[in-house]
Amino acid sequence: MDTRTDLVTELFSTVGRFRRTLRRSAGGPFASSGLTESQAELLRLVGRQPGISVSAAAADLALAPNTASTLVSKLSADGLLVRTPDPEDRRVGRLALTVPAQRLADASRAARRAALAEVLDGLDADDTRALAAGLQVLSDITKKLQEKRP
């Protein structure tokens, strides 16, 4: 195996493990809500970007449009998500959290931030600088991937 393949494998593994571990260590309302991870991710996204369209949410989460629609329908039926037509183009659905879902999202975000902040506070200055540099590289990679996306 070459170094680039090893790096690709390690990047997928590390980022995935980081996200799963952070969610699990933070616990919080989404962990005990009975929601699937896809449902929780959609709620988190809408919480961060109220008014996002269904198609933009699908693209952001790398979901097929019909999968996103299914999630939206289920979460709407469960009283967690509201889908309203865009006033300028009624074919476009805009998403917003209901008050109970916003409380869940806020509490989940706070739990994840607190768990991560506690660990980051234990880093020395060199590790903090290395992390900041690595995050910039990840940000650059993300932008390049977004530019390539159809």
C-alpha positions, 0 to 999 in steps of 0.5 A, spaced: 500 500 500 502 506 498 502 512 503 497 516 499 492 510 500 494 509 507 493 517 508 486 516 505 484 510 510 487 513 516 483 520 515 476 516 514 478 512 520 480 518 524 474 523 522 469 517 523 471 515 530 472 522 532 465 524 530 462 517 533 466 518 540 464 525 541 457 524 540 457 518 545 462 521 550 457 527 550 451 523 550 445 528 551 438 528 548 439 525 541 443 519 544 436 518 548 431 520 544 430 514 540 432 518 533 437 514 528 443 518 527 441 520 520 435 523 523 439 526 529 444 529 523 438 532 519 436 536 526 443 538 528 443 541 521 437 544 521 438 547 528 445 550 525 441 553 518 434 554 519 430 555 513 435 550 509 432 547 503 430 540 503 435 539 497 441 543 500 440 539 506 440 532 502 447 535 499 450 537 505 449 530 509 450 527 502 444 523 502 439 522 496 434 527 495 428 521 496 432 519 503 432 526 505 425 527 504 423 520 507 427 523 513 423 530 513 416 526 513 418 522 519 421 528 523 415 532 521 410 527 523 414 526 530 413 533 531 420 535 530 421 538 524 416 543 520 417 544 512 414 550 509 414 552 502 419 557 500 415 564 498 419 565 492 418 558 489 413 553 492 416 547 490 422 548 494 421 546 502 424 550 507 426 546 514 425 549 521 425 545 528 419 545 532 421 548 539 422 541 542 427 539 537 430 546 538 431 544 545 434 537 543 439 540 538 441 546 543 442 541 549 446 536 544 450 541 541 452 544 548 454 537 551 458 536 545 462 542 545 463 541 553 466 534 552 470 537 547 472 543 550 474 539 556 479 535 552 482 541 548 483 544 555 488 539 556 492 540 550 499 543 550 501 549 546 504 545 540 498 540 540 493 546 539 497 549 534 498 543 530 490 541 531 489 548 528 494 547 522 490 540 521 483 543 521 486 548 516 488 543 511 481 539 512 477 546 511 481 546 504 480 539 502 473 540 504 472 546 499 476 542 494 471 536 494 465 541 494 468 544 488 468 537 485 461 535 487 456 535 481 
